[in-house]
């Protein structure tokens, strides 16, 4: 398990993969500094016989930095603020949260 934790920490420390961000519980307060990995996969949604491709954004954050993220939390990356819009999920080893985000409405 220690090797997996070390590998996860190395990924989040890599400046080519992760970025500095500020996490705000409930979207308020000064926030805490965290490292995040962002991904922008397209999501395919079916509507009857049609399909639509919708852009999404996912943020990964270590559980050691954010113990319980929730809907309504915000993360600021490079001056841009995103809001958690769905219930975060955690990986099988309980090391990394994945959060779906969107710019606040």
Secondary structure as UniProt FT lines:
FT   HELIX           2..13
FT   TURN            15..17
FT   STRAND          19..24
FT   HELIX           25..27
FT   STRAND          32..39
FT   STRAND          42..47
FT   TURN            48..49
FT   STRAND          50..55
FT   STRAND          57..62
FT   TURN            63..65
FT   TURN            71..72
FT   STRAND          74..77
FT   TURN            78..79
FT   STRAND          80..84
FT   STRAND          89..90
FT   TURN            92..93
FT   STRAND          96..102
//
